[in-house]
Amino acid sequence: MLALTNDMPLLHAMFFASLGNILAITANYWFGYWLYEKTKTKLKASKTGRKSLACGNKYGYLALLFSWLPVVGDPLTLVAGVLRLKFVWFLLVAGSLRVARYYLLSLML
C-alpha cells in the first residue's frame, strides 16, 4: 500500500508484494519439510499450530485454501512441509492465493 501511495505502478507493487509473500511461504514450507520433528513439536505447542496441523492432516491440499488468511496462513504453510505435500501443488495453490489477495487489495484502493 505504501508503494502505491508513493506512485509505484500497480503491477510493480503487486509483483513485489506477491514475490515477497511467495518467498516467505516457500521458506515456511521448507522449514516444515527439513526440520520435521522440531516444527511438528512447535506446532503442537500452540493452539493455532494444533488446529493447523489437524486441518492439514484432515484436508491436505484443501487446507491450503485458507493459507492466505493472516493468523492461520503461516502455520498452514509450515504444516504443508511437515506433511510433505508436493511442493509444486503447494506453490500453485498457496502462491496463487497470495497473488489473488494482493490483486483484491489493489481493487479496494
C-alpha positions in Angstrom: 0.0 0.0 0.0 2.9 2.3 0.8 4.4 1.7 -2.6 1.1 2.7 -4.3 0.9 5.9 -2.3 4.4 6.7 -3.5 3.3 6.4 -7.1 4.7 3.0 -7.8 2.8 1.4 -10.7 0.2 -1.0 -9.6 1.6 -4.0 -11.4 5.1 -3.4 -9.9 3.6 -3.1 -6.4 1.6 -6.3 -6.9 4.6 -8.2 -8.3 6.9 -7.3 -5.5 4.4 -7.8 -2.7 3.4 -11.2 -4.2 7.0 -12.2 -4.7 7.9 -11.4 -1.1 5.0 -13.3 0.2 5.6 -16.3 -2.0 9.2 -16.4 -0.9 8.0 -16.3 2.7 5.6 -19.2 2.3 8.3 -21.2 0.4 10.6 -20.7 3.4 7.9 -21.9 5.7 7.3 -25.0 3.6 11.0 -26.0 3.6 11.3 -25.3 7.3 8.5 -27.7 7.9 9.9 -30.2 5.5 13.6 -30.2 6.6 13.0 -29.6 10.3 10.2 -32.0 10.6 10.5 -33.0 14.3 11.2 -29.5 15.6 8.5 -28.0 13.5 5.9 -30.6 14.5 6.8 -30.2 18.2 6.5 -26.4 17.9 3.1 -26.6 16.0 1.8 -28.9 18.7 2.8 -26.4 21.4 0.4 -23.6 20.2 -3.4 -23.6 19.8 -3.2 -22.2 16.2 -0.5 -24.7 15.4 -2.5 -27.7 16.7 -5.6 -26.5 14.7 -3.4 -26.1 11.5 -1.9 -29.5 11.9 -5.3 -31.1 12.4 -6.7 -29.3 9.4 -3.7 -30.2 7.3 -3.9 -33.9 8.3 -7.6 -34.0 7.6 -7.9 -31.9 4.4 -4.4 -31.9 2.8 -4.2 -29.5 -0.2 -7.7 -28.2 0.5 -6.4 -26.7 3.8 -4.2 -24.5 1.7 -7.2 -22.7 0.5 -7.1 -20.9 3.9 -3.4 -20.2 3.7 -3.9 -16.6 2.6 -5.6 -15.7 5.9 -3.4 -13.6 8.3 -3.4 -15.8 11.5 -3.7 -19.4 10.3 -1.9 -18.9 6.9 1.7 -19.2 8.1 1.1 -22.3 10.3 -0.7 -24.0 7.3 2.3 -23.4 5.1 4.5 -25.0 7.7 2.1 -27.9 8.0 2.3 -28.4 4.2 6.0 -29.0 4.6 5.6 -31.3 7.7 3.0 -33.3 5.8 5.4 -33.5 2.8 2.7 -32.2 0.4 4.1 -32.0 -3.2 5.9 -28.6 -3.5 4.6 -27.8 -7.0 1.0 -28.2 -5.9 1.7 -26.3 -2.7 3.2 -23.4 -4.7 0.4 -23.4 -7.2 -2.4 -23.3 -4.6 -0.8 -21.1 -1.9 1.1 -18.9 -4.3 -1.9 -18.1 -6.5 -3.9 -17.2 -3.4 -1.3 -14.8 -2.3 -1.3 -13.1 -5.7 -5.1 -13.0 -5.7 -5.1 -11.4 -2.2 -2.9 -8.5 -3.4 -5.0 -8.1 -6.5 -8.2 -7.9 -4.5 -6.5 -5.4 -2.1 -5.4 -3.3 -5.1 -9.1 -3.1 -6.3 -10.1 -1.6 -3.0 -7.8 1.4 -3.5 
